[in-house]
Amino acid sequence: MIPALFVLYLVVEIAAVVWLGSAIGVGWTVLLFLATWAVGLWLMRSQFRRVFEQLQRAGEGRGSIGGAVADGALVTTGTVLLLVPGLVTGVLGLLMLAPPTRMLLRPLAVLVAGRRMAVVSATGAAGAGAYARSRATVVDGVVVEDVLVDDAPQRPMWGGPQAIEGEIVLPDPGAHRTDGGRAD
């Protein structure tokens, strides 16, 4: 998929440069590249400053955090598009950096980010941290006596796994269990 997108990018950019060069001339095409780059640098600087101010206002409770984050994502995407060589990507980057265009694209950015976070949350990749990656078996029961085993001081900062020795007392087998009270 990635090689196909790269080939598509190359074809679109080369076609745009050839078409523009034949329409307005090579000199004007080069001047347009330079103007796109200069305007892009100016917009990057001013819009990143504006996004940081939005984030500060949102942190103080005087603005929408969702709008500030969406604007930040759009400004970052526009900056990346400006850094990728090409006329088409440069124009798309300028459009994402322009405030009126961002205002129109903001709901789409929030929708895409919301869907992505829903997928991440549903798969357990975010929020659950190390628990999402563990393959431990959870046994329903009550620990009557516990003794911590292998409490070595060289344990990682996040806590790491612990082994607990003890006796597990199963709950009443008839207490609303579908598997008959077995914990295997």
N, C-alpha and C positions, 0 to 999 in steps of 0.2 A: 504494500500500500504506500509506504513512504517513497520508494523509488518512482512510483507512478505519479505521486503528487509533485515530486521534484521535477520530473520531465514536463508535467503540465505547467509548473511555474516557469521553467525555462522557455517553453514554447510561447506562453502568453507574454512574457517580458520581451523576448526577441521580436515577436510579431508587433508589439506595441512600439518598440524603438524603431524598427524598420518602417512601419507605417508613419510614425511621427516624423522620422528623418526625411522620408520622401515627401511628406506634406508640407513641412515648414523649413526643412534644411537641416544639415548636420550641426551647424553653429548654434542655431536656435534650440535644437534638441539638447545640446550640451549645456546651454544657458538655462534651459528649463530644469535639467537635472540639478544644477548648482542652486537655482532659486528654490527648488523643492527642499533641498538639503538645508539651506539657510533659514527658510521659513519654519521648517521642521525643528531645527535647533531652538529657535526663538519660542515656538509653541511648546516644546518639551519643557523648557525651563519655566515658563509662566504657568503651564497647566499642572506641573508637579507641585509647584508652590501652592497653587489653588487647591489641589487635592489634599495637601498636608493641612491647610487651613480648615478645610471641610472636616477632616478627621479630628482636628483639635476641637472644633465646635461640637461635633457629635460626641466626643469624649466628655465635654462639659454639659451635655444634655441640651444643647441649643440647635441640634440638627439631626438629620437622619443618618444613621450609621450605614444603612443599606445603600443609600445613594452615594455616600462617600466612598464606600468600598467598590461599588460598581464603577464610579468615575475613576478610581485608582486602577482598576483592572483594564478599563478602556484606554486610559492614558498609557499604561504599560504596554498594552498590545499595540497601540499606535506607535510608540517609541520603537518597539521591536520591528514593526513593519518598515519604519523609516531607516533602520539600520541594515535591513536586508537590501542588497543592491537591486535596483530596478525601478522603472518609472511607475508601473502599476502598483507595486507595493508601497512606493513613496506616496502616491496620491491616496491610497487607502489609509496609510498611516496619518497623513494630514487630516483626512476626514475624521478619523477617530480622535485626533487631538483637538479638533475644533469644538468649542462648547455647544453650538446649536446641534451639531450632529450627535454629540455625546448625549444630549438631552433626549434625542429620539431613540438612541441605541440603549439607553440605561435600562428600560424595562426588559429588553431582550437579554441583557447581561445578567440581570437579577434572576430571570427565568432559567437561564442556562446554569447559573451557579446554584440555584435552588434545586434543580434536578440532579446536578452532580453531587451535592451534599446529601440528597435523599438516597442516592445510590451508595455513597460512602457510608452513611449511617446504617443502611439496611444490611450491608455486608459486614458491618462491625469493624471496619478498618479505621474508623475515627471514633474517638470517645472511649473506646474500650481498652485502648492501649495494649499492654502486654497480655491482658486476658483474652483478647481476640486471637492472639497468636498461639496461645497455649493449647495443648492437647490433653489436659488433665481430665480424668473422669471424676465427676461429682457424685458422691454417694450421700443419699438422704439419711440422716441419722443424728445422734447426739453424742458428743465426746464426753465420756464419764471421767476419765483420768487422762491427763495429757502431760507428756514430757517432751520438750524440744530436743531434737536430735540434730547433730551436725550444725551447731550455731557457730560457725567459724568467723573470725574477725575479718577475713579477706573477702567477705561477701560483697557483691556489687552494690553501688549506691542506691539502685532502685529496689533493693530488697532481695530479689532473687527467690528461687524456690526454697521452701522449708519442708523438712520431713518431721511429722508429728507422730509419735508413738502413742497408741492408746487403744481403747476398746470402743467400738461403735455399737450403740444400742439402737436397733431399728425401731421406728415408730409402730404403733398398733397396726397390724396387717390389714384390718378391715376399715381403716380410717380413710375412705375416699381415694383409694389408689387403684389404678387400672391394672397394675401388674401383680396384684396379690400381695404387696408388701415386700417383694424381693428387691434387693439393691445390688443387682449384678450387672 
